[in-house]
Amino acid sequence: MNQSSPEEMFICVQASLHNSPGGQHDDLQSSNWKLTPESASYKGKKLDVGGVHFKLLCRFVEANGEPVKFDDLKIACDHELLEDGSLSGYISKLRKKIRHALNLPKTPDPITCKDGTYRLNLD
C-alpha cells in the first residue's frame, strides 16, 4: 500500500481545490475550510483531527459536497484493506469531532450516508 503523509494529502487536496471552479486561491479557505498538514478549521473554528480522520476530512473537502464512495474513502486513508466496520467507526468519530468543534446539534448529520456513498454537508 502507498502511504500518504498528511503533507502529501494536503498538497493533493490543495491542488484539486485550486483547479476547481472558484478555487484559484493559494490556500484552502475558498471552501470555508482551511487545511494544513498541522491543522484543520472550518470558518475559523479549529478541529482536532489527525491521522485517518484528517485524511477522511481531506477527501470530503476535496469532494466539495459531492458524494464519496466507501471504497474511495478507504483509498484516501491508505487502507484499501480496512474492514468496513473499522472505516465506519472512523467516519462516526469524525462526525463527533465535527459536531463538537463546530457546536452543531445531533441533527442534521454533518456526514450523511446514502446508497454506499458519504457526503459532508456543512454549507
C-alpha positions in Angstrom: 0.0 0.0 0.0 1.1 3.5 -0.7 1.1 5.6 2.5 0.5 9.3 2.1 1.7 11.7 4.7 -0.5 14.5 5.9 1.7 16.9 3.9 1.2 14.9 0.7 -2.6 14.7 1.3 -2.8 18.4 1.9 -0.9 19.2 -1.3 -3.2 16.9 -3.3 -6.4 18.5 -1.8 -4.9 22.0 -2.3 -4.2 21.3 -6.0 -7.6 19.8 -6.5 -9.4 22.8 -5.0 -7.0 25.2 -6.8 -8.0 23.7 -10.1 -11.7 23.6 -9.4 -14.1 26.5 -10.4 -13.7 29.3 -7.9 -10.7 27.7 -6.3 -8.0 29.9 -7.6 -6.5 30.7 -4.2 -3.2 29.7 -2.7 -4.9 28.3 0.4 -7.9 26.2 1.2 -10.1 28.9 2.6 -12.2 29.2 -0.6 -14.5 26.5 0.6 -14.7 27.7 4.2 -12.1 25.1 5.1 -8.5 25.7 5.9 -6.4 22.6 5.9 -2.7 22.5 6.6 -0.5 19.5 7.4 -0.8 20.5 11.0 -4.4 21.6 11.4 -7.9 21.8 10.1 -10.5 24.6 10.6 -13.9 25.5 9.3 -14.9 29.1 9.2 -12.2 29.8 11.7 -13.2 27.1 14.2 -10.4 24.6 14.7 -11.0 20.8 14.5 -8.8 18.4 16.4 -8.2 15.8 13.7 -5.1 13.8 12.7 -4.2 10.5 11.1 -7.1 8.7 9.4 -9.6 11.3 10.5 -7.5 14.1 8.8 -7.2 12.0 5.6 -11.0 11.4 5.6 -11.7 15.1 6.1 -9.3 16.0 3.3 -11.2 13.6 1.0 -14.6 15.1 1.9 -13.3 18.6 1.5 -11.8 17.6 -1.9 -15.3 16.3 -2.9 -16.7 19.7 -2.3 -20.1 18.5 -1.1 -20.4 15.7 -3.6 -20.9 12.0 -2.5 -17.8 9.9 -1.9 -17.8 6.1 -2.4 -16.9 4.0 0.6 -14.1 2.4 -1.4 -12.7 5.8 -2.3 -12.6 6.7 1.4 -10.6 3.6 2.1 -8.1 4.6 -0.6 -8.0 8.1 0.7 -6.9 6.9 4.1 -4.4 4.5 2.6 -6.2 1.4 3.9 -7.8 -0.3 0.9 -7.9 -3.5 3.0 -9.5 -1.7 6.0 -12.6 -3.6 7.2 -15.9 -1.8 6.6 -16.7 -1.7 10.3 -13.4 0.0 11.1 -13.9 2.6 8.5 -17.5 3.2 9.6 -16.0 3.7 13.1 -13.6 6.3 11.9 -16.3 8.2 10.0 -18.5 8.1 13.1 -15.7 9.5 15.2 -15.1 12.2 12.6 -18.8 13.2 12.8 -18.5 13.6 16.5 -15.3 15.7 16.2 -17.0 18.0 13.7 -20.2 18.3 15.8 -18.1 19.1 18.9 -15.7 21.6 17.2 -18.5 23.4 15.4 -21.0 23.2 18.2 -23.6 21.5 16.0 -26.8 19.8 17.1 -27.1 16.0 16.6 -29.3 16.5 13.6 -28.9 17.2 10.8 -25.9 14.9 10.5 -22.7 16.6 9.1 -21.8 13.4 7.3 -24.6 11.5 5.6 -24.7 8.1 4.1 -26.9 7.1 1.1 -26.6 4.2 -1.3 -23.0 3.3 -0.3 -21.7 6.9 -0.5 -20.9 9.5 2.1 -21.3 13.3 1.9 -20.0 16.1 4.1 -22.9 18.6 4.5 -21.9 21.9 6.2 -22.5 24.6 3.6 
